[in-house]
Amino acid sequence: MGGLLLEGGYRVYLRYNYPHRFTFPDSGKGSFGVYNISHWEFDKEFGYVYPPGRTIDQVNIGDGRVVSCDRISVINKFGNIGPVAGDWATAQLKIAVFGDSWTAFHHNGKTWPHFLHEILEKRLGKSVAVMNFGRDGYGVLQMFDLAAAKIPEWKPDITVFAFITDDLTRARFWRTVVGEGDNQRVLTTIDPVAVPSEDRATDTSLLMASATYAWCMRMVTAEEPDEVLERLMDKRRRLLLRPGRQLLVANVWDFKHSFVLDRLLRDDTFWTINRRAPAGMNPRTDLRQYVDDTQFLKDLAKIKESRTDWMLFHLAMSLEIKANHEYRLKRQGTALLESLERVTGKKVLRTTDYIKMPVEQPERMKAAPDDEHPSLWGMNLYADAVSEAMIREGTLAKRLSHEK
Protein backbone atom coordinates (compact mmCIF):
# COMPACT_ATOMS: atom_id res chain seq x y z
CA MET A 1 0.00 0.00 0.00
CA GLY A 2 2.85 2.39 0.86
CA GLY A 3 4.40 1.80 -2.57
CA LEU A 4 1.13 2.61 -4.34
CA LEU A 5 0.73 5.81 -2.32
CA LEU A 6 4.31 6.83 -3.15
CA GLU A 7 3.77 6.15 -6.86
CA GLY A 8 0.47 8.01 -6.88
CA GLY A 9 1.87 11.02 -5.06
CA TYR A 10 4.88 11.13 -7.37
CA ARG A 11 2.62 11.08 -10.42
CA VAL A 12 0.65 14.04 -9.09
CA TYR A 13 3.93 15.88 -8.52
CA LEU A 14 5.14 15.11 -12.06
CA ARG A 15 1.85 16.11 -13.68
CA TYR A 16 1.96 19.47 -11.89
CA ASN A 17 5.67 20.23 -12.42
CA TYR A 18 6.14 18.74 -15.91
CA PRO A 19 2.81 19.38 -17.68
CA HIS A 20 4.42 19.35 -21.14
CA ARG A 21 5.32 15.67 -20.71
CA PHE A 22 1.65 14.75 -20.24
CA THR A 23 0.13 16.80 -23.07
CA PHE A 24 0.14 16.01 -26.78
CA PRO A 25 0.75 19.14 -28.91
CA ASP A 26 -2.50 20.53 -30.34
CA SER A 27 -2.13 20.02 -34.07
CA GLY A 28 -4.52 22.84 -34.93
CA LYS A 29 -3.58 25.54 -32.45
CA GLY A 30 -0.61 26.74 -30.47
CA SER A 31 2.44 28.68 -31.62
CA PHE A 32 5.14 27.37 -33.93
CA GLY A 33 7.51 28.46 -36.70
CA VAL A 34 7.90 27.27 -40.27
CA TYR A 35 10.84 27.79 -42.65
CA ASN A 36 10.82 28.07 -46.42
CA ILE A 37 14.18 26.27 -46.73
CA SER A 38 16.33 24.09 -44.50
CA HIS A 39 19.12 25.31 -42.21
CA TRP A 40 20.90 22.02 -42.87
CA GLU A 41 22.24 19.95 -45.75
CA PHE A 42 23.29 16.32 -45.54
CA ASP A 43 26.98 15.55 -45.02
CA LYS A 44 28.13 11.98 -44.49
CA GLU A 45 31.29 12.94 -42.58
CA PHE A 46 29.91 15.60 -40.25
CA GLY A 47 26.21 14.72 -40.05
CA TYR A 48 25.21 17.95 -41.77
CA VAL A 49 26.53 21.33 -42.83
CA TYR A 50 25.07 24.82 -42.65
CA PRO A 51 24.81 25.99 -46.29
CA PRO A 52 27.22 28.98 -46.54
CA GLY A 53 25.50 32.34 -46.87
CA ARG A 54 21.98 30.91 -46.93
CA THR A 55 19.09 33.27 -46.11
CA ILE A 56 16.02 31.62 -44.61
CA ASP A 57 12.47 32.97 -44.32
CA GLN A 58 10.67 32.19 -41.07
CA VAL A 59 6.92 32.45 -40.61
CA ASN A 60 5.53 32.46 -37.07
CA ILE A 61 2.07 30.96 -36.60
CA GLY A 62 -0.26 31.45 -33.64
CA ASP A 63 -3.62 29.70 -33.33
CA GLY A 64 -3.81 29.01 -37.04
CA ARG A 65 -2.92 32.56 -38.17
CA VAL A 66 0.27 34.21 -39.41
CA VAL A 67 1.45 36.55 -36.65
CA SER A 68 4.94 37.67 -37.71
CA CYS A 69 7.69 37.25 -40.29
CA ASP A 70 11.49 37.02 -40.05
CA ARG A 71 14.36 36.75 -42.48
CA ILE A 72 17.33 34.86 -41.05
CA SER A 73 20.80 35.57 -42.44
CA VAL A 74 23.19 34.25 -39.81
CA ILE A 75 25.08 31.54 -41.72
CA ASN A 76 28.31 33.15 -42.86
CA LYS A 77 30.39 32.44 -45.97
CA PHE A 78 32.33 29.72 -44.13
CA GLY A 79 29.18 27.82 -43.16
CA ASN A 80 29.31 28.87 -39.50
CA ILE A 81 26.87 30.86 -37.39
CA GLY A 82 27.26 34.63 -37.13
CA PRO A 83 29.83 37.03 -38.56
CA VAL A 84 33.45 36.00 -38.10
CA ALA A 85 34.82 37.60 -34.94
CA GLY A 86 38.05 39.32 -36.02
CA ASP A 87 40.29 38.97 -39.09
CA TRP A 88 41.53 35.40 -39.18
CA ALA A 89 44.26 36.09 -41.73
CA THR A 90 45.99 38.83 -39.72
CA ALA A 91 45.05 38.07 -36.10
CA GLN A 92 47.87 37.63 -33.60
CA LEU A 93 45.82 34.99 -31.80
CA LYS A 94 43.47 32.56 -33.58
CA ILE A 95 40.92 30.55 -31.60
CA ALA A 96 38.54 27.83 -32.83
CA VAL A 97 35.51 26.89 -30.75
CA PHE A 98 33.63 23.60 -31.20
CA GLY A 99 30.33 23.05 -29.48
CA ASP A 100 26.61 22.40 -29.75
CA SER A 101 23.62 24.74 -29.92
CA TRP A 102 24.86 26.58 -26.80
CA THR A 103 27.76 27.76 -28.97
CA ALA A 104 25.74 28.18 -32.18
CA PHE A 105 22.82 29.94 -30.46
CA HIS A 106 22.68 33.61 -31.40
CA HIS A 107 20.96 36.88 -30.65
CA ASN A 108 20.99 38.94 -33.85
CA GLY A 109 24.14 37.11 -34.91
CA LYS A 110 25.89 37.44 -31.55
CA THR A 111 27.14 34.21 -29.95
CA TRP A 112 29.23 33.69 -26.83
CA PRO A 113 32.41 33.18 -28.95
CA HIS A 114 31.87 36.76 -30.22
CA PHE A 115 31.98 38.00 -26.66
CA LEU A 116 35.10 35.87 -26.08
CA HIS A 117 36.75 37.71 -28.97
CA GLU A 118 35.89 41.12 -27.49
CA ILE A 119 37.01 40.19 -23.98
CA LEU A 120 40.36 38.75 -25.06
CA GLU A 121 41.23 41.66 -27.31
CA LYS A 122 40.55 44.05 -24.44
CA ARG A 123 42.47 41.98 -21.87
CA LEU A 124 45.45 41.13 -24.07
CA GLY A 125 45.79 44.26 -26.15
CA LYS A 126 46.31 42.04 -29.19
CA SER A 127 44.28 41.26 -32.30
CA VAL A 128 42.21 38.11 -31.81
CA ALA A 129 40.04 36.10 -34.19
CA VAL A 130 37.52 33.50 -33.02
CA MET A 131 36.00 30.99 -35.44
CA ASN A 132 32.72 29.52 -34.18
CA PHE A 133 32.24 25.89 -35.25
CA GLY A 134 29.19 25.37 -33.02
CA ARG A 135 26.63 22.96 -34.49
CA ASP A 136 23.17 22.50 -33.01
CA GLY A 137 22.48 18.99 -31.73
CA TYR A 138 26.13 17.95 -31.66
CA GLY A 139 27.50 15.81 -28.87
CA VAL A 140 31.12 15.33 -27.86
CA LEU A 141 31.62 12.63 -30.51
CA GLN A 142 30.70 14.87 -33.44
CA MET A 143 32.55 17.87 -32.02
CA PHE A 144 35.72 15.78 -32.28
CA ASP A 145 34.77 14.52 -35.75
CA LEU A 146 34.48 18.09 -37.00
CA ALA A 147 37.56 19.33 -35.15
CA ALA A 148 39.76 16.58 -36.59
CA ALA A 149 39.03 17.96 -40.06
CA LYS A 150 38.86 21.69 -39.33
CA ILE A 151 41.93 22.11 -37.10
CA PRO A 152 44.41 21.04 -39.83
CA GLU A 153 42.55 23.27 -42.30
CA TRP A 154 42.34 26.44 -40.16
CA LYS A 155 45.40 25.92 -37.93
CA PRO A 156 44.11 27.73 -34.81
CA ASP A 157 46.52 28.62 -32.02
CA ILE A 158 43.98 27.52 -29.40
CA THR A 159 40.99 25.20 -29.69
CA VAL A 160 38.11 25.09 -27.22
CA PHE A 161 35.70 22.18 -26.93
CA ALA A 162 32.68 23.63 -25.12
CA PHE A 163 29.97 21.16 -24.14
CA ILE A 164 26.96 20.94 -21.86
CA THR A 165 26.21 17.93 -19.66
CA ASP A 166 23.70 16.52 -22.17
CA ASP A 167 26.39 16.36 -24.89
CA LEU A 168 28.26 13.55 -23.18
CA THR A 169 25.67 10.91 -24.12
CA ARG A 170 24.62 12.18 -27.55
CA ALA A 171 25.14 9.81 -30.47
CA ARG A 172 26.20 10.76 -33.98
CA PHE A 173 23.29 11.69 -36.22
CA TRP A 174 22.65 12.98 -39.74
CA ARG A 175 20.25 15.60 -41.12
CA THR A 176 18.89 15.54 -44.63
CA VAL A 177 16.19 17.10 -46.81
CA VAL A 178 13.84 14.83 -48.75
CA GLY A 179 10.97 15.62 -51.13
CA GLU A 180 10.31 18.57 -53.41
CA GLY A 181 8.57 21.94 -53.11
CA ASP A 182 5.97 22.13 -50.36
CA ASN A 183 6.42 18.41 -49.72
CA GLN A 184 10.00 18.90 -48.51
CA ARG A 185 10.87 17.58 -45.08
CA VAL A 186 14.05 17.92 -43.07
CA LEU A 187 14.83 14.72 -41.21
CA THR A 188 17.22 13.68 -38.47
CA THR A 189 18.36 10.09 -38.89
CA ILE A 190 20.62 7.63 -37.11
CA ASP A 191 21.96 6.36 -40.45
CA PRO A 192 24.59 8.14 -42.63
CA VAL A 193 22.38 8.19 -45.72
CA ALA A 194 20.75 11.04 -47.64
CA VAL A 195 17.43 9.22 -48.02
CA PRO A 196 16.71 7.30 -44.80
CA SER A 197 13.83 4.93 -44.23
CA GLU A 198 10.85 6.34 -42.31
CA ASP A 199 11.43 4.09 -39.31
CA ARG A 200 15.02 5.32 -38.95
CA ALA A 201 14.35 9.07 -38.97
CA THR A 202 12.19 11.79 -37.47
CA ASP A 203 11.14 15.27 -38.63
CA THR A 204 13.42 18.02 -37.37
CA SER A 205 11.52 21.20 -38.23
CA LEU A 206 8.61 22.24 -40.42
CA LEU A 207 9.44 23.26 -44.01
CA MET A 208 7.12 24.91 -46.53
CA ALA A 209 8.70 26.32 -49.69
CA SER A 210 5.64 28.52 -50.36
CA ALA A 211 5.92 30.17 -46.94
CA THR A 212 8.15 32.96 -48.17
CA TYR A 213 8.76 36.30 -46.53
CA ALA A 214 6.66 38.08 -49.17
CA TRP A 215 3.76 35.68 -48.63
CA CYS A 216 4.09 36.05 -44.87
CA MET A 217 3.88 39.85 -45.01
CA ARG A 218 0.66 39.61 -47.00
CA MET A 219 -0.85 37.10 -44.59
CA VAL A 220 -0.10 39.10 -41.43
CA THR A 221 -3.01 41.41 -42.27
CA ALA A 222 -5.19 38.83 -44.03
CA GLU A 223 -8.55 38.11 -42.40
CA GLU A 224 -8.92 34.58 -43.75
CA PRO A 225 -6.43 31.71 -44.38
CA ASP A 226 -5.44 31.08 -47.98
CA GLU A 227 -4.56 27.82 -49.75
CA VAL A 228 -0.89 27.95 -48.68
CA LEU A 229 -1.77 28.35 -44.99
CA GLU A 230 -4.33 25.56 -45.17
CA ARG A 231 -1.75 23.23 -46.75
CA LEU A 232 0.78 24.24 -44.13
CA MET A 233 -1.58 23.50 -41.23
CA ASP A 234 -2.54 20.17 -42.78
CA LYS A 235 1.12 19.25 -43.21
CA ARG A 236 1.83 20.02 -39.55
CA ARG A 237 -1.14 17.89 -38.43
CA ARG A 238 0.09 14.94 -40.49
CA LEU A 239 3.65 15.19 -39.16
CA LEU A 240 2.50 15.44 -35.55
CA LEU A 241 0.37 12.33 -35.98
CA ARG A 242 3.21 10.22 -37.37
CA PRO A 243 3.58 6.89 -35.53
CA GLY A 244 5.63 7.09 -32.37
CA ARG A 245 5.01 10.67 -31.30
CA GLN A 246 1.87 9.89 -29.30
CA LEU A 247 3.85 7.29 -27.33
CA LEU A 248 6.04 10.07 -25.88
CA VAL A 249 3.09 11.53 -23.97
CA ALA A 250 3.11 10.31 -20.38
CA ASN A 251 -0.16 9.18 -18.79
CA VAL A 252 -0.77 9.37 -15.04
CA TRP A 253 -3.28 6.51 -15.37
CA ASP A 254 -0.91 4.14 -17.19
CA PHE A 255 0.32 1.68 -14.56
CA LYS A 256 2.26 -0.59 -16.93
CA HIS A 257 5.43 1.02 -15.61
CA SER A 258 6.56 2.90 -12.51
CA PHE A 259 7.89 6.47 -12.56
CA VAL A 260 9.35 5.91 -9.09
CA LEU A 261 11.28 2.80 -10.14
CA ASP A 262 12.52 4.53 -13.30
CA ARG A 263 13.86 7.30 -11.08
CA LEU A 264 15.48 4.94 -8.58
CA LEU A 265 16.84 2.29 -10.96
CA ARG A 266 17.51 4.28 -14.15
CA ASP A 267 18.17 7.73 -12.67
CA ASP A 268 15.62 8.99 -15.23
CA THR A 269 11.99 9.52 -14.24
CA PHE A 270 10.78 9.31 -17.86
CA TRP A 271 13.10 6.46 -18.91
CA THR A 272 10.29 4.16 -20.04
CA ILE A 273 8.58 6.99 -21.96
CA ASN A 274 11.81 8.21 -23.57
CA ARG A 275 12.60 4.71 -24.84
CA ARG A 276 9.56 5.01 -27.10
CA ALA A 277 11.06 7.97 -29.00
CA PRO A 278 11.15 7.54 -32.79
CA ALA A 279 14.58 6.89 -34.28
CA GLY A 280 16.47 10.11 -34.87
CA MET A 281 14.82 12.05 -32.05
CA ASN A 282 17.75 13.21 -29.90
CA PRO A 283 19.63 9.90 -30.41
CA ARG A 284 21.81 8.58 -27.58
CA THR A 285 24.98 6.53 -27.59
CA ASP A 286 25.34 3.27 -25.69
CA LEU A 287 28.99 4.06 -24.93
CA ARG A 288 30.26 3.91 -21.38
CA GLN A 289 33.78 5.04 -22.31
CA TYR A 290 35.08 6.98 -25.30
CA VAL A 291 38.02 4.66 -25.78
CA ASP A 292 35.57 2.14 -27.24
CA ASP A 293 34.72 4.45 -30.16
CA THR A 294 37.21 3.87 -33.00
CA GLN A 295 36.39 7.10 -34.83
CA PHE A 296 36.82 9.16 -31.67
CA LEU A 297 40.31 7.70 -31.18
CA LYS A 298 41.23 8.56 -34.78
CA ASP A 299 39.93 12.11 -34.26
CA LEU A 300 41.89 12.47 -31.04
CA ALA A 301 45.11 11.32 -32.71
CA LYS A 302 44.74 13.96 -35.46
CA ILE A 303 44.06 16.71 -32.92
CA LYS A 304 47.08 15.72 -30.84
CA GLU A 305 49.25 15.72 -33.96
CA SER A 306 48.27 19.31 -34.74
CA ARG A 307 50.07 22.29 -33.25
CA THR A 308 46.99 23.69 -31.55
CA ASP A 309 46.77 24.05 -27.78
CA TRP A 310 43.36 22.73 -26.78
CA MET A 311 41.07 22.63 -23.80
CA LEU A 312 37.86 20.95 -22.70
CA PHE A 313 35.34 23.29 -21.09
CA HIS A 314 32.00 22.43 -19.53
CA LEU A 315 29.26 25.05 -19.93
CA ALA A 316 27.13 24.75 -16.80
CA MET A 317 23.45 25.51 -17.42
CA SER A 318 21.32 27.83 -15.32
CA LEU A 319 19.79 24.91 -13.38
CA GLU A 320 23.27 23.67 -12.49
CA ILE A 321 24.44 27.16 -11.53
CA LYS A 322 21.30 27.64 -9.44
CA ALA A 323 22.01 24.41 -7.59
CA ASN A 324 25.59 25.60 -7.01
CA HIS A 325 26.71 22.39 -8.70
CA GLU A 326 28.66 22.05 -11.95
CA TYR A 327 26.96 18.91 -13.27
CA ARG A 328 23.56 17.26 -13.16
CA LEU A 329 24.89 13.87 -14.25
CA LYS A 330 23.32 10.46 -14.52
CA ARG A 331 25.33 7.26 -14.31
CA GLN A 332 26.28 6.98 -17.98
CA GLY A 333 27.21 10.67 -18.13
CA THR A 334 29.44 10.31 -15.07
CA ALA A 335 31.24 7.35 -16.65
CA LEU A 336 31.71 9.19 -19.94
CA LEU A 337 32.99 12.36 -18.25
CA GLU A 338 35.61 10.34 -16.40
CA SER A 339 36.44 8.50 -19.61
CA LEU A 340 36.82 11.77 -21.54
CA GLU A 341 39.42 13.06 -19.10
CA ARG A 342 41.20 9.73 -19.02
CA VAL A 343 41.46 9.16 -22.78
CA THR A 344 42.35 12.76 -23.67
CA GLY A 345 44.68 13.34 -20.75
CA LYS A 346 42.90 16.67 -20.22
CA LYS A 347 41.09 17.98 -17.18
CA VAL A 348 37.62 19.25 -18.05
CA LEU A 349 37.53 22.89 -16.94
CA ARG A 350 34.34 23.93 -15.14
CA THR A 351 32.29 27.09 -15.43
CA THR A 352 31.81 27.34 -11.66
CA ASP A 353 35.59 27.46 -11.09
CA TYR A 354 36.00 30.60 -13.20
CA ILE A 355 33.04 32.77 -12.21
CA LYS A 356 32.01 34.32 -8.93
CA MET A 357 29.70 31.92 -7.12
CA PRO A 358 26.92 31.95 -6.16
CA VAL A 359 25.43 33.73 -9.17
CA GLU A 360 22.60 36.10 -8.33
CA GLN A 361 19.45 35.39 -10.32
CA PRO A 362 20.91 32.57 -12.45
CA GLU A 363 17.66 32.58 -14.44
CA ARG A 364 19.19 35.55 -16.29
CA MET A 365 21.35 33.04 -18.12
CA LYS A 366 18.32 31.71 -20.01
CA ALA A 367 17.20 33.05 -23.39
CA ALA A 368 13.57 32.71 -22.24
CA PRO A 369 11.73 31.20 -19.26
CA ASP A 370 11.25 27.97 -21.22
CA ASP A 371 14.54 28.10 -23.15
CA GLU A 372 17.80 27.13 -21.43
CA HIS A 373 19.97 28.43 -24.28
CA PRO A 374 22.07 31.42 -23.22
CA SER A 375 20.75 34.97 -23.11
CA LEU A 376 23.11 37.82 -23.97
CA TRP A 377 23.90 38.00 -20.25
CA GLY A 378 24.53 34.26 -20.20
CA MET A 379 26.78 34.51 -23.25
CA ASN A 380 28.88 37.12 -21.47
CA LEU A 381 29.12 34.84 -18.44
CA TYR A 382 30.40 31.95 -20.55
CA ALA A 383 32.86 34.15 -22.44
CA ASP A 384 34.20 35.57 -19.17
CA ALA A 385 34.60 32.08 -17.73
CA VAL A 386 36.41 30.69 -20.79
CA SER A 387 38.74 33.70 -21.04
CA GLU A 388 39.52 33.46 -17.33
CA ALA A 389 40.28 29.75 -17.72
CA MET A 390 42.64 30.45 -20.60
CA ILE A 391 44.54 32.98 -18.54
CA ARG A 392 44.53 31.15 -15.23
CA GLU A 393 45.45 27.75 -16.69
CA GLY A 394 48.33 29.21 -18.68
CA THR A 395 46.91 28.38 -22.10
CA LEU A 396 47.32 31.94 -23.38
CA ALA A 397 50.73 32.46 -21.80
CA LYS A 398 52.01 29.29 -23.43
CA ARG A 399 50.71 30.25 -26.84
CA LEU A 400 51.76 33.90 -26.74
CA SER A 401 55.25 32.92 -25.61
CA HIS A 402 55.62 31.05 -28.90
CA GLU A 403 55.41 34.37 -30.75
CA LYS A 404 58.59 35.65 -29.13
HUHUGI-V328227 format. One record per residue. PSI is psi in radians with two decimals (999 if undefined). OMEGA is omega in whole degrees, 0 to 359 (999 if undefined). Layout:
psi->[PSI;PSI]
omega->[OMEGA;OMEGA]
This chain:
psi->[-0.72;-0.67;-0.71;-0.72;-0.71;-0.80;-0.77;-0.78;-0.66;-0.63;-0.68;-0.76;-0.78;-0.75;-0.61;-0.70;-0.36;1.04;-0.52;-0.39;-0.20;0.15;2.21;2.34;2.34;2.03;-0.21;-0.36;-2.88;3.08;2.44;2.92;2.69;2.50;2.61;-0.28;2.72;2.57;-0.28;2.61;2.52;2.42;2.09;-0.60;-0.72;0.05;-0.83;2.94;2.68;2.14;2.07;2.28;0.13;2.35;2.33;2.30;2.30;2.27;2.27;2.19;2.41;2.08;0.76;0.14;2.64;2.17;-0.46;2.90;2.49;2.68;2.06;2.11;1.12;-0.12;2.03;-3.10;-0.29;0.01;0.46;2.97;2.27;2.84;2.59;2.30;1.75;3.02;1.83;-0.67;-0.60;-0.10;2.48;-0.41;2.15;2.23;2.30;2.35;2.21;2.36;-2.90;-2.58;-0.38;-0.54;-0.58;-0.34;2.41;2.72;1.85;0.73;-0.25;2.26;2.94;-0.54;-0.45;-0.71;-0.60;-0.75;-0.85;-0.74;-0.78;-0.68;-0.69;-0.72;-0.58;-0.41;0.48;2.81;2.30;2.47;2.36;2.13;2.14;1.87;0.49;2.39;2.15;2.42;-0.23;2.55;-3.07;-0.70;-0.85;-0.45;-0.75;-0.61;-0.84;-0.74;-0.66;-0.48;-0.67;-0.56;-0.82;-0.52;-0.77;-0.34;1.00;2.67;-0.71;2.43;2.35;2.18;1.94;2.03;2.69;2.95;-0.73;-0.42;-0.36;-0.61;0.08;2.41;2.89;2.55;2.96;2.55;2.48;2.72;2.23;2.74;3.11;2.66;-2.34;-0.15;0.05;2.51;2.48;2.17;2.58;2.26;2.73;0.10;2.46;1.03;2.59;-0.46;1.51;2.82;2.69;-0.60;0.02;0.27;2.84;2.69;2.38;-0.82;2.94;2.16;2.50;1.81;-0.55;-0.23;1.15;2.94;-0.74;-0.78;-0.76;-0.78;-0.59;-0.66;-0.33;-0.63;0.01;2.49;-0.42;2.61;2.59;-3.02;-0.67;-0.80;-0.67;-0.71;-0.68;-0.83;-0.65;-0.69;-0.75;-0.75;-0.76;-0.68;-0.67;-0.49;0.13;2.56;2.41;-0.60;-0.66;-0.50;-0.27;-0.15;2.10;2.67;2.08;-0.34;0.06;1.89;0.45;-0.16;2.95;2.15;-0.63;-0.81;-0.67;-0.69;-0.73;-0.72;-0.55;-0.11;0.48;1.88;-0.66;0.51;-0.84;-0.73;-0.79;-0.50;-0.33;-0.06;2.40;2.64;2.39;-0.22;1.76;1.03;2.54;2.56;2.67;-0.01;2.56;-0.26;2.46;-0.38;-0.30;-0.09;1.93;-0.75;-0.68;-0.74;-0.66;-0.76;-0.82;-0.70;-0.72;-0.71;-0.71;-0.53;-0.38;3.00;0.17;2.52;2.28;2.72;2.63;2.23;2.24;2.16;1.80;2.36;2.96;-0.66;-0.62;-0.73;-0.73;-0.65;0.01;0.68;2.27;-0.72;2.57;1.37;2.55;3.12;-0.81;-0.72;-0.71;-0.79;-0.72;-0.62;-0.81;-0.68;-0.69;-0.78;-0.67;-0.82;-0.53;-0.38;0.30;2.46;2.31;2.07;2.52;2.40;-0.81;-0.27;-0.20;0.23;2.86;2.10;2.60;2.74;2.20;2.33;1.09;-0.28;-0.36;-0.33;-0.40;2.47;-0.54;2.84;-0.57;0.34;1.94;-0.20;2.69;2.40;3.09;-0.69;-0.73;-0.66;-0.74;-0.69;-0.81;-0.77;-0.72;-0.78;-0.79;-0.75;-0.71;-0.69;-0.73;-0.72;-0.82;-0.58;-0.02;0.08;-0.79;-0.73;-0.72;-0.78;-0.78;-0.46;-0.38;-0.39;-0.45;999]
omega->[180;179;179;178;179;179;180;179;180;179;176;178;181;182;181;186;180;185;182;179;183;184;176;181;178;185;182;183;181;181;178;179;177;182;180;181;186;171;191;170;184;173;185;184;187;182;175;171;169;180;184;174;184;173;186;175;178;177;180;185;175;180;174;180;175;184;178;184;177;172;187;180;185;178;185;186;178;181;176;184;175;176;179;182;181;180;185;185;187;185;177;179;181;183;174;180;176;183;180;182;176;179;179;184;186;168;183;177;181;175;181;174;175;177;176;177;182;182;183;178;181;183;185;185;180;177;184;172;179;177;185;178;177;180;183;179;183;168;182;182;183;173;180;175;182;182;181;178;187;181;176;181;187;177;177;175;182;177;179;170;184;184;173;183;184;184;183;186;181;178;172;178;180;175;185;178;178;178;182;174;181;177;179;174;173;187;168;185;178;179;181;182;183;180;183;175;185;183;180;184;175;181;184;177;185;178;175;185;181;182;182;179;180;178;181;182;177;187;180;182;182;180;182;177;176;184;181;181;179;177;180;181;178;179;179;179;182;180;179;183;177;181;176;185;180;183;181;180;179;182;181;183;178;184;176;176;182;176;180;180;176;180;184;187;185;183;181;184;184;183;181;180;183;179;181;185;177;178;179;180;180;186;183;177;175;182;170;174;186;181;179;180;185;181;178;180;176;178;183;179;180;181;179;179;180;182;181;167;186;184;175;183;178;177;179;180;183;180;178;178;180;180;181;185;186;186;166;189;168;190;181;179;178;180;182;177;178;179;180;179;183;186;180;185;182;170;176;180;191;180;187;178;187;174;178;180;354;178;177;179;181;177;178;180;188;178;179;181;181;181;183;178;189;169;175;178;178;178;178;179;179;181;177;182;181;179;178;178;179;182;186;182;176;181;181;181;179;182;183;179;179;182;187;999]
